[in-house]
Amino acid sequence: MTPLIATALQPSLDNSLERRLFTRRSDLTAVIRLTIANTALNAILNRKWGVITDLSKVYDISRPFVYSLANELKQLGQFLFKDKTNDPQALTRERKRSIEMMLSIRLEGCSSIGHVSTVMKRQACDLSAIGSISQTLSRIGGILPMTIDAQHARQYLVFASDEIFSKTTPVLVTVDPCSSAILRIELSETRKADDWKNHFECLMDNGMEPIYLVSDDGVGLRAGHGAALSHTVRQSDTYHAVAHTLGHWVERFEKTAYKAIKEEYEREQKMQSAKSERAKEKQQKLYRQAQNVCEKAIREYDDFSYLYYCIIKELHVFDSEGNLRHKQQAEEVIKTGLQLIEESDNEGARKAAQKVRRTLPDLFHYFDVAEGIVNDCKTL
């Protein structure tokens, strides 16, 4: 378990994980709960499929509740029938080890809950059932704060902010791009300017000062930056600003070219199989039309993809020999590439290039940061 998580969880973790949940059903007496737990635990240990689902239907309860009862009974049995030990803290240490293993596999290994369960069972850990893991992780998630505490010291960080979605509900996230640490994550009803303003102000109240902000061109996000972080520069992320916007058209042109090649081939086959002179003449005309369409599609793909990769190459801070590149040179080459795209016949590609051009004022701030770092190193 990382020190950050361990600090945030203590000392509330032990008490929280020992809470008894689901006490609202007065009809589920202690005897009924014991019956459910015994039946479920027997099914789990003997790999009897469908029993958990049947219990949830018979007693009108959730499957996680059934698993939690089985897990509590299992832990009680392990405590009552385990080998005697002189260390009264042994059970607590084993539980802590299981939670550490669970968090490590889930967060550092980026594994699904099912895979976490498989690995924990192989290592003979407690809390290895899928239901137990899901419930434990949910409780830990409820304990952890939404914002990292800088512990009374100002930290200067780059903020990388974006919106993800839980179904249709936005989740506002800011991370440190160097360590990938989540600085703040919150479920929000909307993603308007005030939501992002409060998000950024909370980060600063917790001791984190932005060097600059990296984000896409979301309307609410940009407005929130202007309201709360107007003293810092906003850097458009190069993926959304360039790579995604133009790269989407590379894929489109490629598909169109392959489709035209296929059409030309099929027309050639039909021309060669024509019998009468009239049919041959008709198919030959259609074949020449397909040839022209194919040549145009291939040319459009070649031209656009060449310009796209030239533009992407200019986003690199250093050249192939490790030398710092000049911001002005990169900007001029990208402007030239965008101008050539804007002169093409494809309206969609022209609009994509115009969209990229609008982001240029916020696209090259990282060149200035890199130049400042290199100059600082030269003075050391």
N, C-alpha and C positions, 0 to 999 in steps of 0.2 A: 504494500500500500504506500502511495506517495506521501511524503511528509505533509503536503498541503491538505490532502483528504483526511489524513489521520488527525491533524490539528482541528480541522473543522468538525469532525465527528465526535471528538472527545470534549466533555465527558458524557454527552447526551446519548451516545450511541448505545451503550449497554442498557440503559433504562428504556430507550425507545424500542429496542429489539425485543425487550421482554414484555411489552404491552400486550394485553389480551384484546384482540380485535373481535368484531362481529358479535357484540353483546346485545344487540337490539332485539333479537328473536327470543322472546320469553318462552315460546313453545318448544324451543330446542333445549330441553332439560339436560342436566349433566349426564344422565343415563343415555339419552339419545345421542349426545355428542360423543360419548365413549363408544357407543355402538358404531357410529359412522367412522370414527377414527380407527377402530379395530378392523372393520371391514375394508376400509381403504388401505390401511397399512399392509394387511394380508394380501390384497390385490397387487400392491406395488412390489412387495418382496417376491411374490410368485409370478409376476408379470402376467396378470390376468387383465386383458384388455376390455374396456367398456364398463368396468365396475364403477370407476369414478364418475363417469357420465350418468350411469343409472342412479347412483346415490344423489347426484345433484338434482335429477328430475324427481325422484321419489320424495325428497325432503324440501324441494323448491329452494335450493341453495346454489351458490356458485361453485365452480370447480376449484378456484383458488382457496375457498374456504375449506373444502374437503381436504385438499392437500395440506393446508395449515394444521388441521386437526390431526391428520396422520403424522405429520412431522413432529408435533408436540408430543404425541404418544411415543413416537420413536425415540425422541430425546429423553423422555422420562424413563423408557426401558433401558436405554444405554446408561443412564445414571444409576438406575437400581441394580442392574446386573453386570456392570463393568467390573473389571479387576480392581481390587482395592489399591488405593494409592495413598501415600503419606502427604501428597501435595493437594490441599483443598482447592487450589486454583487451576488444577489440570484441565477441568472441563471448560473453564473460561478461556484458557489459553488455546485449547483445541477449537473453540468457537471462533476466537479471534483469527486463528490461522486459516480457518475455512473462509471467513469473510475477506481476508487479505488475498487468498487464492482466487476467490470469486471476482473481486475487483480487478485484480491483475489480468486475468484472462479476458474479462469483459472489456476493460478500458484500454489496456496496453496491447492485448492480443486482438482486439476488435472482433471478438467472436460472438456468435448468436447465443441466446440463453440455452438452447439445446446443446450446442458444443461446449459451453461452460459446464453444463451438467455432466456431459460425457467425461470430460477431463477430470472433474472433481470426483466422480465415482471411481475413476481409474486410480486416483491418488488416495482413495478411502477417506475423503473429507466429509464432515458433517454438512448439513444444509445443501446436499447435492441434488435433491429433487428439483425438477423444473419449477414447480409451484413455489418451493421454498426460495429458490434463487430469485424468481420474479418478485416475490413479496419482500425479500430482504433488500433488493436493489431499489424498490419503490420507497421503502422506509428510509433508506440512506439518502435517496434523492430528495425526500421531504425534509431531511435534517440539514442538508447542505444549503448554504445561502446562495442567492442568485448572483451575488457579486463577490469577487475575490477581495479580501481585506489586505491592504498593503502594510498592515501592522504598524501604523503610526509613522511610516516613512514614505516620502514622496517617491514614486517610481515613474520614470519617463519611458513611455512605450509607444510603439506604433499601434494604432487601433485599426483592425480590419473588421468591418461591420457589414452585416447582410441580414436578410430575412429568409428564414426557412418556414415551412408550414406543417402543422399537425392537422391533417385533413385540410380544412379551409381556414383554420385559426393561425394567424401569424405568430412566429417566435422570433424575437429580436435577439441577435447574437453579436457579440464583439469578442474577438480573440486576439492574442498576441501572435503575429505570423512567425516570429522566430521560434518560440517554444510550443506553439499550438495550444497554449493554455487558454481556456475559456474564461475571459475576464468578467463577463456578465451574460446571462441568458435568461430571458423572461417571456412568459406567455402573455400576449397582448390581444386586446379586442380589435385594435386597429394598428396601422403602421403609418400614422400621420406624423406631421412635424412635431407636435407636442409629445407623442410617444417616444420619438427618438431624442428629443431635447431632454426629457426626464431620464432616459437611458444613459445619455452621456454625462449628465450632471451627477447621477448616482455614482458613476465610475470616478469622477473627479472628487466627489465627497469621500470616497473610500481610498484616496491617496494615489490615484493614478492620473498622470498628466500626459496628454497626447503629444507626441512629437509631430505627427500628422495622421490624417485619416485616409484609409484606403477603402473605397466602396464602389458600387456600381452607380448608375445614374438614376436610381429610384427617386421619385419626386419627394416623398416624405422624408427619406433619408437625407437628401441634400438640403431640404429646408431645416431639418433638425440640426444638421451640421452648422448651418448659418446662424441658427438661434443660440446654440450652446457652445460651438467651437469656432466662432468666427475669427478667433485669434490664431487658428492653426490652418495649415494648407490641407486641401482635400485632393487626394491622388486618385484619379479614375483607375480602377483595376483593368489591366491590359487585356484580360480574357474577355470580359463583357464588352469593353470598349472597342476592341479590334478583332481578336482571334475568333470570338463567337459570331460577331456580327458579319464579318467577311467570310470566315471559314464555312458558314452555312451555305454561302453561295458557291464556294468551291465544290461542295458536295452536289449541289443542284446541277451545276454545269457538267459535272462528271456523269451524273445519271442521264442527263439529256444527250450527252455525246454517245454513251453506250447504247442508248435506245435508238439513236439515229444510225449507228453502225449496224445494229441488228436489222433495222428496217431496210437499209441499203442491201445487206446480204440477202434478205428474203426477196427483195425486188429482183436481184440478179438471178436468183434461182428460178423465179417465175418467168423471167425473160428467156432463160435458156431452155425452159420446158415448153415454151409456146410453140404451137404447131403451124398455124396459118400465118400468112404474111401480115394480115390485119392485126392478129393477136400479138405477133412479134413487135410490130410497130408501136402498138399501145403500151406493151410492157417495157419497151426500150425507152419510151418517153417518161414513164413513171420511174424507171431506174435512174435516168439522168436527174430527175427532180430529187430523188432520194440521195443521190450523190452530192448534189449541191447543198441540201440540208445537212448532210453528214459533215461535209467539209466546213460549213459554217459553225456547226456545233463543236467540232474538234478545235477549230481555231479560237472560238470563244472560251472554251475550257483552258486551252494552253495559255492564252493571253492573260486571263483572269488569275489562274493559279500562279503564273509567274509573278504577276504584280503582287498577289497576296503574300507569297513567300518572301519577296523583296521587302514588303512592309513589315512583316513579322521579324525579319532579321534585324531591322533597324531598332527594335525594342530592346536589343541586347546592350547592356551597359559596357561590356568589354569586348574587344575584338578577339580574333583567334589567337593572338599572341599575348593576351592578358593586359593590353593597354586600355586605359579609360577612353571611351569614345566621347566625341563632342556632342552635346545636346542639340546645338543648332544644325549640325550636319544631319543627324538622325531625323529631326523635324522636317527639314527641307526635302529629304528623300521621300518621306511618308507623304508629304503634301503633293509631290510630283506624282507618286503612285496613285493617290486618290483622284487627282485631276484626270489622269488617263482613264481611270475607271468611270468617272463622271462623263467622259466623252463617248462611252460605249452606247450601244443601241438598247441594252437591257434596262428597263426602267427600275426594276427591283434592285439591281446591282448599283445603279446610280444613287438611289435613295439610301442604300446601305453605306455607300462611300460618304454621302453627305452627313449621315448620322455620325460616322467616325470623325469627320472633320470638326463637328461641333464639340467633340470631347477633347480636341487637341490642347486647348488652354490648360486642362487639368491632367494631361497625360504624361508629362516629362519631369515632374517634380523629383522623382527618384534619381534622376541624373544629377540634380543639384545636391542631393544628399550624398550620393557617391563621390562627387567631386570634393565636397567638404571633408569627407572622411579621408580621402587620398591626400588632400592638402595637410590635414592634421598629422597624418602619418609621416609626411615629409619633414615636418618641423620637429619631430621627436628626435 
